[in-house]
Amino acid sequence: MADSIMSKAATMEIPINSNGDTGTLTEDDSLEQVRETPLLPLKADLQQVMVSGPNLNETSIVSGGYGGPAGGIIPTSSIKGSSNNNSGNSTEEVSRGVAVEKLDSVKKWGINTYKCTKQMFSERFGRGSRTVDLELEAQIDVLRETKNKYEIILRLATALTSHFLSMVQTQQALGDTFTELSQKSPELQDEFGYNAETQKLLCKNGEALLSAINFFVSSVDTLVNKTMEDTLMTVKLYENTRLEFDAYRSDLEELSLGHRDAAAMVRIEMAQHDYQIHRDKYERLRSDVMIKLKFLEENKVKVMHKQLLLFHNAISAYFAGNQEQLEQTLIQFNVKLKPPGSDKPSWLEEQ
């Protein structure tokens, strides 16, 4: 009878944990670990789910036959050494920490997206309130309208450059043809020579005007597509932050109007904390937008004052046939004379 009891005791299942030691792992603990690591790789998932079952890498080898004495059990961890276990445990802990961090990040993103989407639809259908800064929003609307107008100027000035370049190239080709004919037609040598000189002079003045217009186009393009666009990107961040702020504000207001038990007070306290974080972020971006709008307005006036004066003086001097005034205009505004079709950057782009 005693031998029978000892045989049964020797063949009973010995639970083995992830460290290779005998022990027990409750069902609640194993389920909690599974819930906390949904993003681990497939191999880690299988190890975590089956942590309470036999592990082929860490199980025990029975030296005797079935029903042999318990002293014949040899752990395989003693064969492989303890270094493998330590490295495996550290890797598993790092993977679990990364997975928990990612899960927490995804959870926060999902909650934030839900709240913002809810707030957006509430505002769109007139059921929710939104924070409004009338003065700032008026300035933002003016900026968007100004950018649209300047884009039209930029598009027309670019078209003028293209058309005028074609005319200058035609004048240059015509002057070369007149020069060639003046050498081959002795009876019309003077007439062809006069026209050749006139076309070459017009081509030279056209190149000077073309350089001035290209400088104007480059400066306006920098103002519109870099300076204004940078400010509008900050405005977009501000508008998204405003939506988040109103979403958490509405959530706090709803919780404050509800029943206040112990659990509700905890939720209200957490909502108050989130509300304060988004309020500080909203105020900070609002201040950034106001500062950028101020500097943008000052920069716009300074740049356009110079560029409009350059454009006017160059156009007037060219069509008045005043070559000296045209050259002085280029010198005054530090515009480098470039031949037609040159792809070198303008003076403003080199700064």
C-alpha positions in Angstrom: 0.0 0.0 0.0 2.8 2.4 0.9 4.6 1.6 -2.4 1.4 2.4 -4.4 1.0 5.8 -2.7 4.7 6.6 -3.4 4.2 5.6 -7.1 1.2 7.9 -7.5 3.1 10.8 -5.8 6.0 10.4 -8.1 3.8 10.6 -11.2 1.8 13.6 -10.2 2.1 16.7 -12.5 4.6 19.2 -11.3 3.6 22.7 -12.5 6.6 24.7 -13.9 6.7 28.5 -14.2 8.6 30.5 -16.8 11.7 30.5 -14.7 12.0 26.7 -14.7 11.1 26.5 -11.0 8.3 24.5 -9.6 5.4 26.6 -8.4 1.9 27.6 -9.1 0.4 30.3 -11.2 -3.2 31.3 -10.6 -5.6 31.5 -13.4 -6.2 35.2 -12.7 -2.5 36.0 -12.9 -2.1 34.2 -16.3 -5.1 35.9 -17.8 -3.9 39.3 -16.6 -0.5 38.7 -18.3 -2.3 37.7 -21.5 -4.4 40.9 -21.4 -1.4 43.1 -20.8 0.6 41.8 -23.7 -1.7 41.6 -26.8 0.9 43.1 -29.1 3.8 40.6 -28.4 5.1 38.5 -31.3 3.4 35.2 -32.0 6.1 33.2 -30.2 5.9 35.3 -27.1 2.1 35.1 -27.1 2.2 31.3 -27.2 4.7 31.3 -24.3 2.6 33.7 -22.3 -0.7 31.8 -22.8 0.9 28.4 -22.1 3.0 29.7 -19.1 1.2 27.3 -16.8 1.7 24.3 -19.0 4.8 22.3 -19.9 7.6 24.2 -21.7 9.6 22.0 -24.1 12.7 24.1 -23.4 12.4 24.1 -19.6 10.5 20.9 -18.7 12.0 18.0 -16.7 13.5 14.7 -17.8 12.5 11.7 -15.8 15.6 9.4 -15.5 13.7 6.4 -14.3 10.6 4.7 -15.7 7.0 5.5 -15.2 6.2 5.6 -11.5 9.9 5.9 -10.6 11.1 7.8 -7.5 10.9 11.6 -7.5 14.7 11.8 -7.0 15.2 10.7 -10.6 13.9 14.0 -12.1 16.7 16.0 -13.7 15.8 19.7 -14.8 17.0 20.4 -18.3 17.9 24.0 -17.2 20.8 22.5 -15.4 22.0 20.9 -18.6 21.8 24.2 -20.7 23.1 26.4 -17.9 21.5 29.4 -16.1 22.8 32.0 -18.6 20.1 31.1 -21.2 17.4 31.5 -18.6 18.6 34.9 -17.6 18.9 36.2 -21.1 15.5 34.8 -22.0 13.9 36.4 -19.0 15.4 39.8 -19.7 14.4 39.7 -23.3 10.8 38.7 -22.3 10.7 41.5 -19.8 11.8 44.1 -22.4 9.3 42.8 -24.9 6.5 42.9 -22.3 7.5 46.5 -21.3 7.5 47.7 -25.0 4.1 46.0 -25.6 2.5 47.6 -22.5 3.9 51.0 -23.6 2.5 50.6 -27.1 -0.8 49.4 -25.8 -1.1 52.4 -23.5 -0.2 54.7 -26.4 -2.8 53.1 -28.6 -5.4 53.3 -25.9 -4.8 57.0 -25.3 -4.9 57.7 -29.0 -8.2 55.9 -29.4 -9.8 57.8 -26.5 -8.5 61.1 -27.8 -9.7 60.4 -31.3 -13.2 59.4 -30.1 -13.6 62.5 -28.0 -12.4 64.8 -30.8 -14.6 63.1 -33.4 -17.6 63.4 -31.0 -16.8 67.1 -30.5 -16.4 67.8 -34.2 -19.8 66.2 -35.0 -21.4 68.0 -32.2 -20.1 71.4 -33.4 -21.1 70.6 -37.0 -24.7 69.7 -36.1 -25.0 72.6 -33.7 -25.3 70.6 -30.6 -21.9 71.4 -29.0 -20.2 74.6 -28.0 -16.8 75.7 -29.2 -14.2 78.2 -27.9 -14.1 81.2 -30.2 -11.5 84.0 -30.3 -13.1 86.5 -32.7 -10.1 88.7 -33.1 -7.7 85.9 -33.8 -10.0 84.1 -36.1 -10.5 87.3 -38.1 -6.8 87.6 -38.5 -6.5 84.0 -39.7 -9.3 84.6 -42.3 -7.4 87.7 -43.5 -4.2 85.7 -43.8 -5.9 83.0 -45.9 -7.6 85.5 -48.2 -4.2 87.4 -48.6 -2.5 84.2 -49.5 -5.0 83.4 -52.2 -4.6 86.9 -53.7 -0.8 86.6 -53.6 -1.0 83.3 -55.3 -2.9 84.9 -58.1 -0.1 87.6 -58.4 2.5 84.9 -58.4 0.7 82.9 -61.1 0.3 86.0 -63.4 3.9 87.2 -62.8 5.2 83.7 -63.7 3.1 83.8 -66.9 4.5 87.3 -67.7 8.0 86.0 -67.3 7.4 83.1 -69.6 5.8 85.3 -72.3 8.5 88.0 -72.0 11.2 85.3 -72.2 9.8 84.1 -75.5 9.8 87.7 -76.8 13.4 88.3 -75.8 14.5 85.0 -77.4 12.7 86.0 -80.6 14.4 89.4 -80.6 17.8 87.8 -80.1 17.2 85.4 -83.0 15.9 88.3 -85.2 18.9 90.4 -84.4 21.3 87.5 -85.4 19.4 87.1 -88.7 19.6 90.8 -89.5 23.4 90.7 -88.8 23.9 87.7 -91.1 21.9 89.4 -93.9 23.7 92.6 -93.6 26.9 90.8 -94.4 25.4 88.9 -97.4 23.4 91.8 -98.8 25.7 94.8 -99.7 22.9 96.8 -101.1 20.9 96.6 -97.8 23.9 96.4 -95.4 23.1 99.6 -93.6 19.4 98.9 -93.2 19.9 95.4 -91.9 22.7 96.7 -89.6 20.4 99.4 -88.0 17.7 96.8 -87.3 20.2 94.3 -86.0 21.6 96.9 -83.5 18.1 97.8 -82.4 17.1 94.2 -81.8 20.2 93.5 -79.8 19.6 96.6 -77.7 16.0 95.6 -77.0 17.3 92.1 -76.2 19.8 93.5 -73.7 17.2 95.6 -72.0 14.8 92.7 -72.1 17.3 90.5 -70.2 17.6 93.2 -67.6 13.8 93.5 -67.2 13.6 89.7 -67.1 16.1 89.5 -64.3 14.0 92.1 -62.3 10.8 90.2 -62.9 12.4 86.9 -61.9 13.6 88.5 -58.7 10.1 89.7 -58.0 8.6 86.2 -58.7 11.2 84.5 -56.5 10.6 86.9 -53.6 6.8 86.5 -53.8 7.1 82.8 -54.0 9.2 82.7 -50.8 6.7 84.9 -49.0 3.7 82.8 -50.1 4.9 79.2 -50.1 7.3 79.4 -47.2 6.6 82.2 -44.8 2.8 82.2 -45.1 2.6 78.5 -45.4 4.6 78.0 -42.2 2.3 80.3 -40.3 -0.8 78.4 -41.7 0.8 75.1 -40.5 0.9 76.6 -37.0 -2.7 77.8 -37.4 -3.7 74.2 -38.3 -2.0 72.9 -35.2 -3.8 75.6 -33.2 -7.2 74.6 -34.6 -6.6 70.9 -33.9 -5.6 71.8 -30.3 -8.7 74.0 -30.0 -10.9 71.0 -30.9 -9.1 68.7 -28.4 -9.5 71.4 -25.7 -13.2 71.7 -26.3 -13.6 67.9 -26.4 -12.1 67.5 -23.0 -13.9 70.6 -21.7 -17.3 69.1 -22.8 -16.4 65.8 -21.2 -15.6 67.5 -17.9 -18.9 69.4 -18.1 -20.9 66.3 -18.7 -19.2 64.5 -15.8 -19.8 67.5 -13.5 -23.5 67.4 -14.2 -23.9 63.7 -13.4 -24.3 61.8 -10.1 -21.3 62.2 -7.8 -20.4 59.0 -6.0 -16.9 57.8 -5.2 -16.2 56.4 -8.6 -17.6 59.5 -10.3 -15.4 61.8 -8.3 -12.3 59.8 -9.4 -13.4 60.2 -13.1 -14.1 63.9 -12.6 -10.6 64.4 -11.0 -9.0 62.6 -14.0 -11.1 64.6 -16.5 -10.0 67.8 -14.7 -6.4 66.8 -15.0 -6.8 66.1 -18.8 -8.7 69.4 -19.2 -5.9 71.4 -17.7 -3.3 69.8 -19.9 -5.2 70.5 -23.1 -6.0 74.0 -21.9 -2.3 74.8 -21.4 -1.5 73.4 -24.8 -4.3 75.5 -26.4 -3.1 78.7 -24.7 0.5 78.0 -25.8 -0.4 77.5 -29.4 -2.8 80.4 -29.4 0.1 82.6 -28.3 2.4 81.1 -31.0 -0.2 81.9 -33.7 -0.6 85.5 -32.5 3.2 86.0 -32.5 3.6 84.5 -36.0 0.8 86.5 -37.4 2.4 89.7 -36.1 5.8 88.9 -37.6 4.3 87.7 -40.8 2.5 91.0 -41.3 5.7 93.0 -40.6 7.7 90.8 -43.0 5.0 91.0 -45.7 5.0 94.8 -45.7 8.8 95.0 -45.8 9.2 92.5 -48.6 6.3 93.7 -50.8 7.3 97.4 -50.4 10.7 96.6 -51.9 9.4 94.2 -54.6 6.6 96.4 -55.8 8.9 99.4 -56.1 11.4 97.2 -58.1 8.7 95.9 -60.4 7.3 99.4 -61.1 10.6 101.1 -61.8 11.9 98.2 -64.0 8.7 98.1 -66.1 8.6 101.9 -66.4 12.2 102.2 -67.4 12.0 99.4 -70.0 8.9 100.6 -71.9 10.2 104.2 -71.7 13.4 103.1 -73.4 15.5 104.4 -70.5 18.3 102.0 -70.4 20.3 103.9 -67.8 17.3 104.0 -65.4 16.8 100.3 -65.9 20.4 99.5 -65.0 20.3 101.8 -62.0 17.1 100.0 -60.8 18.9 96.7 -60.9 21.9 98.1 -59.0 19.6 99.8 -56.4 17.8 96.5 -55.6 20.9 94.4 -55.9 19.5 92.3 -58.7 22.0 90.2 -60.7 21.7 90.3 -64.4 21.1 86.8 -65.7 20.7 85.7 -69.3 17.4 84.2 -70.5 16.9 80.6 -69.4 19.4 80.7 -66.5 18.5 78.4 -63.7 20.8 80.0 -61.0 19.0 80.8 -57.8 18.1 84.4 -57.1 19.8 86.6 -54.6 16.9 86.0 -52.1 17.2 82.2 -52.4 21.0 82.4 -51.8 20.5 84.1 -48.4 
